[in-house]
Amino acid sequence: MLQTMVKINNLLISMRPHQWYKNILVFLAIIFSKNFLFLNDWILLIIGFCSLCLISSAVYICNDIIDKERDKKNTEKKNRPIASGVISTNMALSTAFFLLLVGMLIAYKLNPFFAIVNIGLFVLSLLYSIYIKHILFADIIAISFNFVLRAVAGAIIINVDISPWLIIGIFFLGLYFVTGKRYSEILFLKISSGAHRPVLSSYSKEILLSLFNIFLAVLIMVFALFSFLSENKNLLWTIPIFLYLLLRYYYLILSGNKIARNFEKIVTDVPIIIGSILLFLLIIILILW
């Protein structure tokens, strides 16, 4: 019994529930589509969120299987359940297949087009784990497009128009975050960064900082243009808070803060949490206004 509980616990660790926060993007469309007062849409999105979490976990397990031998040589990853041998490859594969199957069935029942997006998300994530993550620049583009698929999935679930602003905004937001993370990893790991993530040996701090600055500027411009050109021009009042959040994250990156390398720890940064809550509330108020 105890051994079974240990295996279940290790399977849960391999599913990486701390990474599920990325799927919150599925809720983005309901806010700007003015559907956030419709309870039924929220229920559909919550179900969709659960589906995405299951599929994401299947990807994480597959990634750990693919990187099993490399992780054994990495001091930070050698204790992962699959790399350490606590969970066999066969058990991991069976679990990943089960999670993928259940996630896809839920997605198909919810909306066939949502299921198609999920298939695209899974295939892209798998290709990233196998090959793309080793290609300079392609790695950050693939991750950013992965974010876009999550946001688009939310619009499909509640059957609202997919705004070009949603695609462009999330894409550059993803590039901003991922480039910042890459820079922070090099800053922290220094000469051993290539062992942690092989593609980092192809990057330099100068290249990443330049890209980081470019994506910051583009992101500010995209949000400003979206606010000005949208049917609700009151959203212009959200620009100062949005800018503060971007600059706060910029500071965390350049100061080498651990949050930059582990984005899930963003909840420990009080200024960003307060700013995010204020931005969310202000957007809701201005849209209702």
C-alpha positions in Angstrom: 0.0 0.0 0.0 2.8 2.4 1.0 4.7 1.6 -2.2 1.6 2.3 -4.3 1.2 5.6 -2.6 4.8 6.5 -3.2 4.4 5.7 -6.9 1.3 7.8 -7.2 3.0 10.7 -5.5 5.9 10.4 -7.9 3.6 10.3 -10.9 1.9 13.5 -9.6 5.4 15.1 -9.4 6.1 14.1 -13.0 2.8 15.6 -14.0 4.2 19.0 -12.8 1.0 20.6 -11.5 3.0 23.7 -10.6 3.2 24.3 -14.4 -0.5 24.3 -14.9 -0.7 28.1 -14.4 0.2 28.4 -18.1 -3.2 27.2 -19.0 -4.9 30.2 -17.3 -4.5 31.8 -20.7 -7.6 29.9 -21.7 -9.6 32.4 -19.6 -8.3 35.5 -21.4 -10.9 35.6 -24.2 -13.9 35.7 -21.8 -12.6 39.0 -20.2 -12.2 41.0 -23.3 -15.3 39.5 -25.0 -17.6 40.9 -22.3 -18.8 37.3 -21.6 -17.4 37.2 -18.1 -21.0 37.6 -16.6 -22.1 34.4 -18.2 -21.8 31.5 -15.7 -22.1 28.8 -18.4 -19.1 30.2 -20.3 -17.1 30.1 -17.1 -18.1 26.4 -16.5 -17.0 25.5 -20.1 -13.7 27.3 -19.6 -13.0 25.5 -16.3 -13.6 22.2 -18.0 -11.4 23.3 -20.9 -8.7 24.3 -18.4 -8.8 20.8 -16.8 -8.5 19.2 -20.3 -5.4 21.4 -21.1 -3.9 20.5 -17.7 -4.2 16.8 -18.4 -2.7 17.2 -21.9 0.1 19.4 -20.5 1.0 16.8 -17.9 1.1 14.1 -20.7 3.7 16.3 -22.5 5.7 16.8 -19.3 5.9 13.1 -18.7 6.9 12.5 -22.3 9.6 15.2 -22.0 11.0 13.5 -18.9 11.1 10.2 -20.8 12.9 11.7 -23.7 15.4 13.5 -21.5 15.9 10.6 -19.1 19.5 9.9 -19.8 20.5 13.6 -20.0 18.7 14.3 -16.7 20.7 11.5 -14.9 23.8 13.6 -15.6 22.2 16.9 -14.4 22.6 17.6 -10.6 19.4 19.6 -10.6 17.3 17.0 -12.5 18.8 13.6 -11.6 16.3 13.1 -8.7 13.2 13.4 -11.0 11.1 10.3 -10.6 11.7 9.0 -14.2 15.4 9.9 -14.3 16.0 8.3 -10.9 14.2 5.1 -11.9 11.5 5.5 -9.2 9.0 5.3 -12.0 9.6 2.9 -14.9 9.5 4.1 -18.5 6.6 1.8 -19.2 4.5 3.1 -16.3 5.3 6.7 -17.3 4.3 6.0 -21.0 1.1 4.4 -19.8 0.2 7.3 -17.6 1.0 9.8 -20.3 -1.2 8.0 -22.8 -4.1 7.8 -20.3 -3.8 11.5 -19.5 -3.7 12.4 -23.2 -6.7 10.2 -24.0 -8.9 11.6 -21.2 -7.8 15.1 -21.9 -8.7 14.7 -25.6 -12.0 13.1 -24.9 -13.0 15.9 -22.7 -11.8 18.4 -25.3 -13.8 16.7 -28.1 -17.0 16.6 -26.0 -16.5 20.3 -25.2 -15.9 21.4 -28.8 -14.4 19.4 -31.7 -12.4 22.5 -32.8 -11.0 22.8 -29.3 -9.9 19.2 -29.6 -8.0 20.1 -32.8 -6.2 22.9 -31.1 -5.3 20.5 -28.3 -3.8 18.1 -30.8 -1.8 20.9 -32.3 -0.6 21.9 -28.8 0.4 18.4 -28.0 2.3 17.8 -31.3 4.1 21.2 -31.1 5.1 20.5 -27.4 6.3 17.0 -28.3 8.3 18.4 -31.3 9.7 21.0 -29.0 10.9 18.3 -26.5 12.4 16.2 -29.2 14.0 18.7 -31.5 13.0 22.4 -31.5 14.3 23.2 -28.0 17.8 22.7 -29.3 17.4 25.2 -32.1 18.5 28.8 -31.5 15.6 31.3 -31.6 13.1 28.5 -32.7 12.9 27.4 -29.1 11.5 30.7 -27.8 9.2 31.1 -30.8 7.7 27.6 -30.3 7.0 28.3 -26.6 5.4 31.6 -27.4 3.2 30.1 -30.1 2.3 27.4 -27.5 0.9 30.2 -25.3 -1.1 31.6 -28.3 -2.7 28.2 -28.8 -3.9 28.2 -25.2 -5.4 31.7 -25.5 -7.1 30.8 -28.8 -8.5 27.6 -27.3 -10.4 29.8 -24.8 -12.0 31.8 -27.6 -13.0 28.6 -29.3 -14.6 27.1 -26.2 -17.0 30.0 -25.6 -17.5 30.6 -29.4 -16.3 34.2 -29.7 -14.3 35.8 -32.4 -10.5 35.3 -32.2 -9.1 38.8 -32.2 -5.8 39.4 -34.0 -4.8 41.4 -30.9 -5.2 38.3 -28.8 -2.8 36.4 -31.1 -0.2 39.2 -31.4 -0.4 40.3 -27.8 0.0 36.8 -26.3 2.8 35.9 -28.8 4.9 38.9 -27.9 4.1 38.5 -24.2 5.4 34.9 -24.5 8.5 36.0 -26.2 9.1 38.6 -23.5 8.8 36.1 -20.7 10.7 33.3 -22.3 13.6 35.5 -23.4 13.8 36.9 -19.9 13.9 33.4 -18.5 16.7 32.4 -20.9 18.7 35.5 -19.9 18.2 34.8 -16.2 19.3 31.2 -16.7 22.6 32.3 -18.3 23.1 35.0 -15.6 22.6 32.4 -12.9 24.3 29.3 -14.4 27.2 31.1 -16.2 29.5 28.7 -18.0 27.4 25.6 -16.9 24.3 26.9 -18.6 24.9 24.6 -21.6 24.7 21.6 -19.4 21.4 22.7 -17.9 19.9 23.6 -21.3 22.1 22.8 -24.4 20.6 25.7 -26.5 21.9 28.2 -23.9 25.4 27.6 -25.2 24.3 29.2 -28.5 22.9 32.3 -26.8 24.8 35.1 -25.2 23.7 37.7 -22.6 24.0 40.4 -25.2 21.7 38.8 -27.7 19.1 37.9 -25.2 19.1 41.3 -23.6 18.7 42.9 -27.0 15.8 40.6 -27.8 14.3 41.2 -24.4 14.4 45.0 -25.0 12.9 44.6 -28.4 10.0 42.4 -27.2 9.4 44.8 -24.3 9.0 47.8 -26.7 6.8 45.8 -29.1 4.6 44.6 -26.3 4.1 48.1 -25.0 3.2 49.3 -28.5 0.8 46.4 -29.1 -1.1 47.0 -25.8 -1.2 50.8 -26.4 -2.6 50.3 -30.0 -5.1 47.7 -28.8 -6.4 50.0 -26.1 -6.6 53.0 -28.5 -8.2 51.1 -31.4 -10.6 48.9 -29.4 -14.3 49.9 -29.1 -13.6 50.6 -25.4 -11.0 53.4 -25.5 -11.2 53.7 -21.7 -8.7 50.8 -21.6 -6.1 53.4 -22.2 -6.2 54.1 -18.5 -4.8 50.6 -17.9 -1.5 51.3 -19.7 0.4 52.7 -16.6 -0.3 49.6 -14.6 0.5 47.3 -17.5 3.8 49.2 -18.0 4.6 48.9 -14.3 4.1 45.2 -14.4 6.4 44.8 -17.4 9.1 47.0 -15.9 8.8 45.2 -12.6 9.5 41.9 -14.3 12.3 43.6 -16.3 13.9 44.5 -12.9 13.5 40.9 -11.6 15.3 39.6 -14.7 18.2 41.9 -14.6 18.7 41.6 -10.8 18.9 37.8 -11.2 15.9 37.1 -9.0 14.9 33.4 -8.8 11.4 34.3 -9.9 12.8 35.0 -13.4 14.0 31.3 -13.7 10.9 29.9 -12.0 7.9 31.9 -13.2 5.5 29.9 -11.0 7.1 31.7 -8.0 5.7 35.0 -9.3 3.0 34.7 -6.6 5.7 35.5 -4.1 6.3 38.9 -5.5 3.9 41.3 -3.7 4.2 44.3 -6.1 3.4 42.1 -9.2 0.5 40.4 -7.4 -1.0 43.7 -6.3 -0.5 45.3 -9.7 -2.0 42.3 -11.5 -5.1 42.4 -9.3 -5.5 46.2 -9.9 -5.1 45.7 -13.6 -7.7 42.9 -13.7 -10.2 44.9 -11.7 -9.6 48.1 -13.7 -10.1 46.2 -17.0 -13.4 44.7 -15.7 -14.7 48.1 -14.5 -13.7 49.9 -17.7 -15.3 47.2 -19.9 -18.5 47.3 -17.9 -18.5 51.1 -17.9 
